[in-house]
Structures are given as structure tokens and as C-alpha cells.
């Protein structure tokens, strides 16, 4: 018997009216199995949050279907909502509460027993290193602590589908790692997790499967390994330049980007030794501060895909820019790297 996925989105289209209709979602289909983290990746305005708001029942699709654990979101919104917990892009206001009280309150609202909710709250506060702020009034905590509190409110009694819309915004690098561990733990415990993000580097290391959205359309989906497979024979050479220096790439390298004191080039994998030797010599001469050689990343694939989609354009009068809505929703490979540094 085939398991019912936590979320099944089939050919969903959503258009916002006006003189020039804006198509925020254009035939979007995706599946989030229970026990997996599926990333929904796209730039700002790609249609991600519009889709989330339809899954949560805040917007109605023009066509297509959305099912949460088998329940039709449009026909039976009350059933599907019971199975969802959402961390919205905007933090839920908890003015007058402390992080601990807010987390426990949501847990009780979602039906958890007082003892279980208190135990789970303690566990999340410890896991996310929030202890020193747990009893601090909400108006005195930082944006990062508020963001982590919002995640804990979502995870304290999670639904079978957990939607996280940009959960790492404002979170410092150390606690961001702790947060990723807890996101993966939700899936390990059986929830289907839809992770909405525009951060390509984070998505690469956090998801089991990935859906790339551009201008309201799905332009690619698969595992990170599947999506990066076309570039398996290419390496990326990144260099840091001292002030006032320019880079003279070796014959094996083709520049793909330059931003201030940082530059990047692609190198055929078969010529990796040549690239490393050139870079190390440049470091020894003082022409470079630092370099790294890594396999092609999801970011490289993403830039190629979104660039290609942009060149082909979107159907007449359809795009997602300015169609994103941000209404708050109730909580309810690692690559081996060769590096050189200035000595």
C-alpha cells in the first residue's frame, strides 16, 4: 500500500487580478513525503509564499489541487489545517509573553498535555541554545531569538506537515546550525517538512529533495546529487584578492564571476592539479590571499537554471514578482575542499 504524502500539490495555478494579471503560481506540482525535508527554492517573488498561503488555506487556487495527508485543502480546510504547523515568513507577534510562555501556549493550543508540552519546550530551548532568553519579555529579545522562538512554537507539537518559510532569517551562524539539526529531527520523527528558502547554500546541505521555482513555475526538481550531476566534471576555483590586485587566470580556468576582492572560475576536473598548482604559486607570490577548489555546487546549477528561464521569458502577462503575499500564518555534498592561505 502506497503511503499518503504529507503534501501533494498538483498543477496549482494562482493569478492575481487587475489590468495586468500577475500569475504567481503557474501549474505548480510537488510532493512532500512524510519523513523527508523538501526544499522549495526560489528568488524573492518566485511564488513560494503564495503557494504556502494556499496550502495553509489563506488563499484559494484558481485551479489544481492541494492535499494535506490526503485531505483536500479547499474542500475540507478544517481537516487539513489540523495536520499542518507553519512558521510564517513574518514572526508571530508575542508581545507580553516570554519565549517559553509563547512556546508552551502554542503547544497547549495544539492539544499537547501540560507535561509533554513543558518537556518538549525545555528540549527545544536547550537544543536551540535559548536558555538565557527563555524568560525574557519578547520585546527585549533580538530578531534572531524571536525567529528561533517562532520555530519552536511550530515544532513544539508539530503537524504531520511542517512548513518553514525562511526559518533562518536573522539567526546567527552558530544557532543556525542548531536549527538545521532540529529541522532534520522533525523529519526523522516522521513529519513531512516543506522548507521554503532563497538561500541556495543552506538548501544544498539541508534537504532530501528540492523543487526550484522561478516566475511561478517549477523549472527543476530532484535531489541535490541529481541536480548537480550535469556539472559533475567541472570544479569551481574561488580566489580572494589583496586590495589593488587583479587576477590573471591560468589557461585551464574560465572566469564565471568577479565581485570586488573575490573572483570565481570554472575548471575541468581533469585539470584540477594544474589549477591548484597555479593558485598555490599565486598565494606564495602574494597575488592571492586565499583560494579554494570545490565541486560544482547547487548554486552554480541554480544560477544556470534561473538564467535560462529568464532568457526564455514567461507566458504573456504572467510573473510572480509583486504577487507574493506575506500574511502571517498561525503556528498551528559536503564537498572535499582544497584550500590555501597566505603564509
TAHU-V702325 format. One record per pair of residues at least 6 apart in sequence whose C-alpha atoms are under 8 Angstrom apart, sorted by the first residue. I is the first residue (numbers start at 1). J is the second residue. D is the distance in Angstrom with one decimal. If there is no record, write none. Layout:
{{I J D} {I J D}}
This chain:
{{4 33 7.6} {4 69 5.9} {4 70 6.3} {5 31 6.8} {5 32 5.9} {5 33 4.4} {5 34 5.8} {5 68 7.5} {5 69 5.8} {5 70 7.3} {5 192 7.8} {6 31 7.8} {6 32 5.6} {6 33 5.4} {6 34 5.2} {6 68 5.5} {6 69 4.6} {6 70 7.7} {6 160 6.3} {6 161 5.4} {6 191 7.5} {6 192 5.4} {7 30 8.0} {7 31 5.6} {7 32 4.9} {7 33 6.9} {7 66 7.4} {7 67 5.7} {7 68 4.7} {7 69 6.1} {7 70 7.8} {7 161 6.9} {7 192 7.6} {8 29 7.6} {8 30 6.2} {8 31 4.7} {8 32 6.6} {8 66 5.8} {8 67 5.1} {8 68 6.6} {8 69 8.0} {8 70 7.9} {9 28 7.0} {9 29 4.9} {9 30 5.1} {9 31 6.2} {9 64 7.8} {9 65 6.0} {9 66 4.6} {9 67 6.5} {10 27 7.6} {10 28 6.5} {10 29 4.4} {10 30 6.7} {10 64 5.6} {10 65 5.2} {10 66 6.4} {11 26 7.6} {11 27 4.1} {11 28 4.8} {11 29 5.0} {11 63 7.4} {11 64 4.8} {11 65 6.9} {12 25 6.6} {12 26 6.6} {12 27 4.8} {12 28 4.9} {12 29 6.6} {12 61 6.4} {12 62 7.4} {12 63 5.6} {12 64 4.2} {12 65 6.1} {12 66 7.6} {13 23 7.4} {13 24 7.5} {13 25 4.8} {13 26 4.7} {13 27 5.0} {13 28 6.6} {13 61 6.0} {13 62 5.6} {13 63 5.4} {13 64 6.4} {14 23 5.9} {14 24 5.6} {14 25 4.9} {14 26 6.7} {14 60 7.9} {14 61 5.2} {14 62 5.1} {14 63 7.2} {15 21 6.5} {15 22 5.4} {15 23 4.1} {15 24 5.7} {15 25 7.0} {15 62 6.9} {16 22 5.1} {16 23 6.3} {16 24 7.2} {16 323 6.9} {20 317 6.4} {21 317 6.4} {21 318 6.8} {22 317 6.6} {22 318 5.1} {22 319 5.6} {22 320 6.3} {22 321 7.9} {22 323 6.4} {23 216 6.8} {23 317 7.7} {23 318 4.6} {23 319 5.2} {23 320 5.7} {23 323 7.5} {24 46 7.3} {24 47 5.1} {24 50 6.7} {24 215 7.1} {24 216 5.0} {24 318 7.5} {24 319 6.0} {24 320 4.0} {24 321 7.5} {24 323 5.6} {24 324 6.9} {25 47 5.8} {25 50 7.4} {25 51 6.9} {25 215 7.7} {25 216 4.1} {25 217 6.2} {25 320 7.0} {26 216 5.2} {26 217 5.1} {27 64 7.5} {27 217 6.6} {27 218 7.9} {28 216 7.5} {28 217 6.0} {28 218 6.0} {29 218 7.4} {30 211 7.3} {32 38 6.1} {32 192 5.9} {32 193 7.0} {32 194 6.7} {33 192 5.6} {34 160 7.1} {34 161 7.5} {34 187 7.2} {34 190 5.7} {34 191 5.1} {34 192 4.0} {34 193 7.6} {35 186 7.8} {35 187 4.3} {35 188 5.7} {35 189 6.8} {35 190 4.2} {35 191 5.0} {35 192 5.1} {35 193 7.6} {36 187 5.2} {36 188 7.5} {36 190 7.7} {36 191 7.1} {36 192 5.3} {36 193 6.1} {36 207 7.8} {36 208 6.1} {36 209 7.9} {37 184 7.1} {37 187 6.3} {37 192 6.3} {37 193 4.6} {37 194 6.1} {37 195 6.8} {37 206 7.5} {37 207 5.0} {37 208 5.4} {37 209 6.8} {38 192 7.9} {38 193 6.1} {38 194 5.1} {38 195 6.0} {38 207 5.6} {38 208 5.9} {38 209 4.8} {38 210 5.5} {38 211 7.4} {39 194 5.9} {39 195 4.6} {39 196 5.9} {39 197 7.2} {39 203 6.6} {39 207 5.8} {39 208 7.8} {39 209 6.3} {39 210 4.6} {39 211 6.0} {40 48 7.0} {40 194 6.9} {40 195 5.9} {40 196 4.8} {40 197 6.3} {40 210 6.1} {40 211 5.0} {40 212 6.0} {40 213 7.0} {41 48 7.7} {41 196 6.2} {41 197 5.3} {41 198 5.4} {41 199 7.6} {41 200 7.2} {41 203 7.6} {41 210 7.1} {41 211 6.1} {41 212 4.8} {41 213 6.0} {42 48 7.0} {42 197 6.7} {42 198 5.1} {42 212 5.9} {42 213 5.0} {42 214 6.0} {43 198 5.3} {43 213 8.0} {43 214 7.2} {44 198 7.0} {44 321 7.7} {45 215 7.2} {45 320 5.3} {45 321 4.3} {45 322 6.3} {45 323 6.8} {45 324 5.7} {46 213 6.0} {46 214 4.9} {46 215 4.7} {46 216 5.3} {46 217 8.0} {46 319 8.0} {46 320 5.4} {46 321 6.6} {46 324 7.7} {47 213 7.2} {47 214 7.5} {47 215 6.6} {47 216 4.8} {47 320 5.4} {47 321 7.7} {47 323 7.3} {47 324 5.9} {48 196 6.8} {48 213 7.3} {48 216 7.8} {48 324 7.5} {49 165 7.4} {49 196 7.9} {49 324 6.0} {49 325 6.3} {49 326 6.7} {50 59 7.8} {50 323 7.5} {50 324 5.4} {50 325 5.7} {50 326 7.9} {52 163 7.7} {53 59 5.7} {53 325 7.9} {53 327 8.0} {53 329 7.7} {54 60 5.8} {54 61 6.5} {55 66 6.5} {55 68 7.9} {55 73 6.7} {56 73 7.8} {56 81 6.7} {56 84 7.5} {56 329 7.6} {57 73 6.5} {57 74 7.1} {57 77 6.4} {57 81 7.7} {60 74 7.0} {65 72 7.3} {65 73 7.8} {65 74 8.0} {66 72 6.0} {66 73 5.6} {66 74 7.5} {67 73 5.6} {67 80 7.5} {68 80 5.4} {68 83 7.1} {68 84 7.8} {68 161 7.3} {69 80 7.3} {69 83 7.3} {69 160 7.5} {69 161 7.9} {71 79 6.5} {71 80 5.5} {72 80 7.0} {73 79 7.8} {73 80 5.7} {73 81 7.9} {81 332 7.5} {82 159 7.2} {82 332 7.4} {83 159 4.7} {83 160 5.3} {83 161 6.1} {84 158 7.5} {84 159 4.6} {84 160 6.3} {84 161 4.9} {84 162 5.8} {84 163 7.5} {84 332 6.3} {85 154 5.7} {85 155 7.6} {85 158 5.8} {85 159 5.1} {85 160 8.0} {85 161 6.5} {85 162 5.0} {85 163 6.4} {85 330 8.0} {85 331 5.5} {85 332 4.4} {86 154 5.9} {86 162 5.8} {86 163 4.7} {86 164 6.0} {86 165 7.8} {86 329 6.6} {86 330 6.7} {86 331 5.0} {86 332 6.3} {87 150 6.4} {87 151 6.0} {87 154 5.8} {87 162 8.0} {87 163 6.1} {87 164 4.8} {87 165 5.9} {87 167 7.1} {87 329 7.2} {87 330 7.8} {87 331 6.0} {88 163 8.0} {88 164 6.7} {88 165 5.3} {88 166 7.9} {88 327 8.0} {88 328 5.6} {88 329 5.3} {88 330 7.6} {88 331 7.7} {89 164 7.9} {89 165 5.0} {89 166 5.8} {89 167 7.3} {89 326 6.7} {89 328 7.0} {90 326 7.0} {90 327 7.5} {90 328 5.7} {91 146 7.1} {91 147 6.4} {91 150 6.3} {91 328 7.2} {92 150 6.7} {92 328 6.7} {92 329 7.8} {92 330 7.3} {92 331 7.8} {94 102 6.7} {94 138 6.3} {95 137 7.7} {95 138 5.7} {95 139 6.3} {96 137 6.5} {96 138 6.5} {96 139 7.7} {97 137 5.8} {97 138 5.8} {98 134 6.4} {98 135 5.3} {98 136 5.4} {98 137 4.6} {98 138 5.2} {99 133 7.2} {99 134 5.2} {99 135 6.5} {99 136 7.1} {99 137 7.5} {99 138 6.5} {99 146 7.7} {99 149 5.9} {100 121 7.0} {100 125 7.9} {100 134 5.1} {100 135 6.3} {101 135 8.0} {102 149 8.0} {102 153 7.0} {103 121 6.5} {103 149 7.1} {103 150 8.0} {103 152 6.3} {103 153 4.6} {103 156 6.8} {104 117 6.0} {104 118 6.4} {104 121 6.4} {104 153 7.7} {104 156 7.7} {106 153 6.0} {106 154 7.9} {106 156 7.7} {106 331 7.2} {106 332 7.4} {107 117 5.7} {107 153 7.1} {107 156 5.6} {107 157 5.4} {108 114 6.7} {108 117 6.8} {110 157 6.5} {110 332 6.4} {111 157 7.9} {112 157 6.6} {117 156 6.8} {117 157 7.5} {120 156 6.0} {121 152 7.6} {121 156 6.3} {124 152 6.3} {124 156 7.6} {125 131 5.8} {125 134 7.2} {125 152 7.8} {127 178 6.7} {127 182 7.6} {128 148 7.3} {128 175 6.3} {128 178 5.7} {128 179 6.4} {129 175 7.1} {130 145 7.3} {133 141 7.0} {133 145 7.8} {138 146 7.5} {143 170 5.9} {143 171 7.6} {144 169 7.3} {144 170 4.6} {144 171 4.3} {144 172 6.8} {145 171 7.2} {147 167 6.9} {147 168 7.3} {147 169 7.1} {147 170 7.0} {147 171 6.9} {148 167 7.8} {148 171 7.3} {148 179 7.7} {150 331 8.0} {151 164 7.8} {151 167 6.9} {153 331 6.5} {154 162 7.7} {154 331 5.3} {154 332 6.8} {155 162 8.0} {155 186 7.6} {158 186 7.9} {158 191 7.6} {158 332 8.0} {159 191 7.0} {159 332 7.7} {160 190 7.3} {160 191 4.7} {160 192 6.1} {161 191 5.7} {161 192 4.8} {161 193 5.9} {161 194 7.5} {162 191 6.7} {162 192 6.1} {162 193 4.8} {162 194 6.3} {163 193 5.9} {163 194 4.8} {163 195 6.1} {163 196 7.5} {164 193 7.4} {164 194 6.2} {164 195 5.0} {164 196 5.9} {165 195 6.3} {165 196 4.6} {165 197 6.5} {166 195 7.4} {166 196 5.6} {166 197 5.0} {166 198 7.6} {167 197 8.0} {168 176 6.3} {168 179 7.7} {180 206 6.9} {183 193 7.9} {184 206 7.5} {186 192 7.9} {186 193 7.4} {187 193 6.3} {197 203 7.3} {200 298 6.8} {200 299 5.6} {200 302 7.7} {201 298 7.3} {201 299 6.6} {204 224 6.4} {204 297 8.0} {204 298 6.2} {204 333 7.6} {205 333 7.1} {205 334 7.1} {208 223 6.2} {208 224 7.7} {209 221 7.4} {209 222 5.5} {209 223 4.4} {209 224 6.8} {210 221 5.4} {210 222 5.4} {210 223 5.8} {210 224 6.9} {211 218 6.8} {211 219 7.9} {211 220 6.0} {211 221 4.3} {211 222 6.8} {212 218 5.7} {212 219 5.9} {212 220 5.3} {212 221 6.1} {212 302 7.9} {213 219 6.0} {213 220 7.5} {214 306 6.6} {214 309 7.4} {215 314 7.2} {215 318 7.9} {215 319 5.0} {215 320 5.0} {215 321 7.2} {216 319 6.4} {216 320 5.4} {219 305 7.4} {219 309 7.6} {220 227 7.8} {220 305 7.9} {221 227 7.4} {224 298 6.7} {225 333 7.7} {227 298 7.2} {227 301 7.1} {228 296 7.1} {228 297 6.6} {228 298 6.0} {228 301 6.2} {231 296 6.1} {231 301 7.8} {232 295 7.2} {232 296 6.8} {233 268 6.2} {233 269 5.3} {233 270 7.8} {234 266 6.5} {234 267 5.8} {234 268 4.8} {234 269 5.2} {234 295 6.5} {234 296 6.0} {235 266 5.7} {235 267 5.1} {235 268 6.0} {235 269 5.5} {235 272 7.5} {235 293 6.6} {235 294 5.6} {235 295 4.5} {235 296 5.3} {236 264 6.9} {236 265 5.9} {236 266 4.7} {236 267 6.1} {236 292 8.0} {236 293 5.6} {236 294 5.3} {236 295 6.0} {236 296 5.7} {237 253 8.0} {237 264 5.6} {237 265 5.2} {237 266 6.1} {237 267 6.8} {237 275 7.8} {237 291 7.1} {237 292 5.8} {237 293 4.6} {237 294 6.8} {238 262 7.3} {238 263 5.9} {238 264 4.5} {238 265 6.6} {238 291 5.5} {238 292 5.3} {238 293 6.5} {239 262 5.8} {239 263 5.4} {239 264 6.4} {239 288 6.8} {239 289 7.5} {239 290 5.7} {239 291 4.3} {239 292 6.6} {240 261 5.7} {240 262 4.7} {240 263 6.7} {240 288 5.9} {240 289 5.4} {240 290 5.1} {240 291 6.3} {241 247 7.5} {241 261 4.9} {241 262 6.1} {241 263 7.8} {241 287 6.9} {241 288 4.8} {241 289 5.6} {241 290 7.4} {242 261 6.8} {242 286 7.9} {242 287 6.9} {242 288 6.2} {242 289 6.0} {243 261 6.8} {245 287 6.8} {247 263 8.0} {247 287 7.8} {249 255 7.6} {250 275 7.2} {250 278 7.0} {252 267 6.0} {252 268 7.2} {252 271 6.7} {252 274 7.5} {252 275 6.9} {253 265 5.7} {253 266 5.6} {253 267 4.9} {253 268 7.8} {253 275 7.4} {254 265 5.0} {254 266 5.3} {254 267 6.7} {255 263 7.6} {255 264 5.8} {255 265 3.9} {255 266 6.4} {256 263 7.9} {256 264 5.6} {256 265 4.9} {256 266 6.6} {257 263 5.6} {257 264 5.1} {257 265 6.8} {258 264 6.3} {267 275 7.4} {276 293 7.5} {279 288 7.6} {279 291 6.6} {279 340 8.0} {280 291 8.0} {280 340 6.5} {282 288 5.5} {283 289 5.9} {283 290 6.6} {283 340 7.3} {283 341 6.9} {283 342 5.8} {284 342 7.0} {284 343 7.4} {286 342 7.3} {288 342 7.6} {289 341 6.1} {289 342 5.3} {290 339 7.3} {290 340 5.5} {290 341 4.6} {290 342 6.3} {291 339 5.6} {291 340 5.5} {291 341 7.0} {292 337 6.5} {292 338 5.5} {292 339 4.5} {292 340 6.8} {293 337 5.9} {293 338 5.4} {293 339 6.8} {294 335 6.5} {294 336 6.8} {294 337 5.3} {294 338 7.1} {295 335 6.6}}
